[in-house]
Amino acid sequence: MVSRKRARISDIMRMTGLSRSTIDRVLNERPGVKEKTRRQIEQAIAELGYAPSSLSLHQTARNARIEVFLPEGTNPFFSHLRKGIDAAVSAATEHGVDLRISGFDPYRPETMVERLSAVNNQTTAVITVGVDNHEAGLAINNLADRGIRVVTIVSDVPMSRRSAYVGQDNFAAGRTAGQLMADLVPSGRGRVAVLIGHPQFRHLLDRQSGFQQALAINRPELAVQACHPYGADPSQAEAIVRDLMADRRNLRGVYIAGGGQPYLIDALRVTTGTQPVVIGHEVSEASRTALRNGTYRLVVAHDVDELGKKAVSTALDRNIVGAQACGVNIFIAENLPAA
């Protein structure tokens, strides 16, 4: 018997042998289920300890409206993330959720503030990639004052009164990358460069901090070179990397904590001489290419389907608060997930 923690529909399916759609009809009090079958499902719910908050989630979902705000632009991860959100949308729509996705300029925080400020009182919850900006924090607090849940994803705004954060523990993700870099770089002194897209995204700074800590502990002889942020300017990103690669005599590794990967692949690829160990973030077409041609050794990544589903369920369930961690996945060329 499943312990009395929150059971899932899959647990009820295993116990009863019934389909997901039949169980869903009972949970949402829809017609078309025989009384005997309904009693069987209700008995399984009671035995499994199916949490009341989970049951109420199906009830509140019927009239729920969720606004999702994702960064626009050329970063392929956010296009990939949108697919994960879209998958969650398909599932949520079956339960009557009205879920709408729109974008904001990640390098102009005022556009995120405008989106948050325009949310009306018919909205149940907001899901947004967080920008660590004072005005954005105030806009989140204003939504909280109006009783609207705010769930930050990927990058948090912890000083705000957001309801929950869903995503990796980014400090831990950075430490993971740092430990792997320490193991992969051959012995000896040298330097390792860290590249970040923009410091207003807290997840990038957390990854950088975790990475630096892991290297300081495990390979103190390696000097960490934090490169200046390059923001939305592809030419600046390429110029930073080309400068690094032009003098790579003691460049042992490069860690791309996030952002700008499509513009960096060609600049990072070495045709002659020693290739530094390069670790990237997230699975995208750009990072797939870099893994397959040997530019990247590995990437640290989210499971965007897990992230999307967890974000939507967290937005709908008022009992879920605080950080909701997603897995820190490691991919090399040989174990890439299907595109």
N, C-alpha and C positions, 0 to 999 in steps of 0.2 A: 504494500500500500504506500502511496506517495505521502511524504510527511506533510504536516499541516502548514506549509508555506504556500505562497500563491501558486496554485496549479494553473496549467495552461490548457487551452482547448485540445491540444494534442494528447494531454493526459486523459481527458474525458473520452477522446476517440479511442485510445488504447483500451480503456476500461470497458466501454460499451460496444465497441466494434461498429459504431455508427459514423456517418460521414460528417465532415466539418460543416457542411451547409445545413444538415439537420440540427446539429447542436447549436449552430448560430441562430436558427429560427426560434429555438426554445429560449436562448439567452435574450433575444430581442422581442419575445412574445409575438412572433409572427404566426399566422395560420398555416395549415397544411401538415401538421404533425399529429399522428395518432396519440390518443391519451396514454396508451401503454408505453409508447416510446418516450413521451414527455416525462412520465413518472420515472422511467429508467434513467434518463439524463439527469433529472433533479436528484435522484438518489446518488448518482455518481458524483454530482457536484457536492452534495453533503458529505459523502465519504472522503472525497479528496480535499475538502477544506478550501474549496474555491472561494477566494477572498471576496468579501462584499464590494471592495473597491473595484475589483475586476468586473463584477457584475454590473455595478453602477456605471462603469466605463462604457459598456454597450448601450446603456440607457442615455447617458449624456451625449454620446456620439451622434445620436439621431439628428439633433439640431445644432451641432457644434459647427463653428466657423473658425478656421485656422488660417492666419496669414503667415506666409513663409518669405523671408527676405534673404536672398543669396547674393554674393558679390558678382558683378558683371565683369567682363573683360576676357583676357586671353589665358588666364590660369586654367589649365585643363582639369585640375582637380575639382573645381567648382562645377564644371560641366558634368563631370563624372558623379559628383555629389547630387546634382539635380536628378540624375537617373535613379539614385537611391531614394530620393524623396518622391519621385514619380511612382516608384513601385509601392511605396507606402500610401500614396494617394489612391492608387487603384484599390488597395485593400480597404482603406478608410471610407472610400466612396460607397462601398457596399453596405456600410453601416450608417450611411446618411451624413457623413462629414462633408462639409463644404470647405475644401482646402485650395487656397490660391497662392501661386508663387509669383513673386516679382523680384526685381533686382535693384541693387544700389551700387554706386561707384565706390570701390573699396579704398580708393586713395583720396576721396573727398568725403570725410565723415559726416558733413552736413547733409548729404543725400540719405544716409541711414537715419539721421535724426528726423528728416522730413518724412520718411516712410513711417517711422514709429509714431510721430506726432499726428499723422493722418489716420491712424487706426480708430475705427468708430466703436461705439459701445455695444454693437451687435456681435463683435468679435469675441470668441471664447478664449483664444490663446494666440500668441505670436511665437514663431520659431525663427531665429535669426543667427547668422554668424556674427559674433560679437566684435565690436571695435572698441578698444580700450581708450575711450575719449570721454572727457567730462560731460559734454552735452549729451552724448549718447547714453551715459549712465543716468542722467537726469530724466531723459525721455523714457527709459525703462522704468524708473521709479514712478513716473507719472502714470504709466500703464498699470503698475502694481497698485497704486492708490485707487484706480478705477476698477479694480477687481479682475483685471485681465492678466492671465498667466503669461510669463515670458520665459521661453526656454532658449538658452544660447547653445549653439552647436559649434564644434571644432575649436573655436576660440572664445574664451569666457570673458565676462565683465564682472569679476567677483566682488568688486566694491559696490555694485548696484544691488537692488533688491529683486533681481531676477529670481524666478521660482526654482529653476534647475539648470544645470549644464549637462549636455550629453556630448561625449567625445572622449578621445584619449586623455589620459593623464600625460600632458605634454612634457612635463619635466621627466617623467619616467621614459617617455619615447626618446627624448634626447639622451638620457643615460644609456638606454639600449643602444642607440647609434654610437655613442662614445665607447662603450664596452666592445662593440663589434670592431670599431676602428682600431682600438688598442690591440685587439687580437690579430687583425689583418695586416697592419703596417709592420714591415720587417723591423728588426731591432736596430737601434741606433738613433742618433739625434736627428732633428728636423722640425718642420713646421706643418701644421694642419690648418687649413682655412675653413671658416664657417661663413656661409652666405645666407642672408635673410632678405626677404622681399621688402618689408616695411615694419618699423618698430611699433606702430600703433596696433598691430595684431599681437596680442599677448601670447598666443600659442607659439609664435616664432621665438620670442624672447625666452619663454620657458624651455623650449627645446634646446636653445643655445646654452642656457645655464646648466641643464642636465648633462649635455654633451661635454661641456668644459669640466664639470665636476668629475665625470667618469674618467676623462683623460688625465686630469690632475692626480687622481688616485692611482690609476693603473699604468700610465705612461708619462710620468712627470718630465721626462726628458724631451717630450714633444711640446713645442710652443704653439699655442692657439692664436691664430690671426683672424680676428673678427673683421670681415669686410663691411664696408659702408653699405647701407640699404640702397637698393636700386629702384624700388617702387615700380611704377608702371612703364618705365622707359626701357624698352628692349635693348637699345644701343648702349645704354649705360651698363646694363647687366652684362652684355657681351664684352664691353671694354674692361670691366673689372676682372672677368675670367681670363681674357686674353693677356692682361698684364700679369696675372698669376702664372699662367702657363708659359709665358715668355721667359720667366726666370724660375724654372722648376727644379733647379739643382738640388735643393733641400726641401722641396714641397713633397711631403709624403702622403698627404690625404686632403680631400675636399669633402665637406659636409654641407649639403644644400638643405637647410632646415625648412624651406618652403618657398614657393613662388618662383616664377621666371624660368622654369625648367625648359620649355620649348626653345628658348633663346640661348640656352647654355650648352646644349648637347654638342653642337658642332665645335664650339669654342673649347670644350673640355676634351674632346677626342684627340688623342695623340697618335700620330702616324709613325713617328720615329722616337726613339729614346724611351725612357721609363714613364709608364702611366701611373699617376698617383691613384691611390684607392679612393673611389668616389662613392659616397652614400647619399641617396636622394630620399624624397618623401612622396608617398602616394603612387598608386598605379594609374597611369594614363598612357595614351599612345606614345607620348614623348619618352616616358620612363621605360615603357616596354622596349622601344627601339634602343634606348641606351643600355638596357640590360643585355639585349640580344647581341649588340655589336661590341660589348665589352667595355663601354665607357663607364657604366655603373657596375659596381660589384653587387649591390643590393639596394632595396628600398624598404623603408619603414612605412606601413600603410594602415589606413582604416579599412574596414569592410563597410562600404557605403550603404549596402542593403541593410545591414545591422543598424547602422547609424540612422538611416531614414526611418525605419520602423520604430526604433527606440525613441527617436525624437517625437514622432507623432503620438505614440502611446503615453509618453511623459507629458506632452502638452495637454492631453485629455484627462489625465488622472491627477487630481489635486492632492492626492496623498503622497505623490512622489516629489520630493524636494532635494536640493543639494546636487552634488556631482554624481552623475550616472556614467560610470566608466565603460568605454568600448575597448575592445582588444587592441593590443599593439602587435600587428602582423609583420612578419619579415618575409620578403620575396626575393628570390634570385631568378636568373633566367629559366632555370629548370622547373620551378614550381609556380609560375605565374598563373593566376586564375584565368578562366575563360573570358574572352573579351565580351 
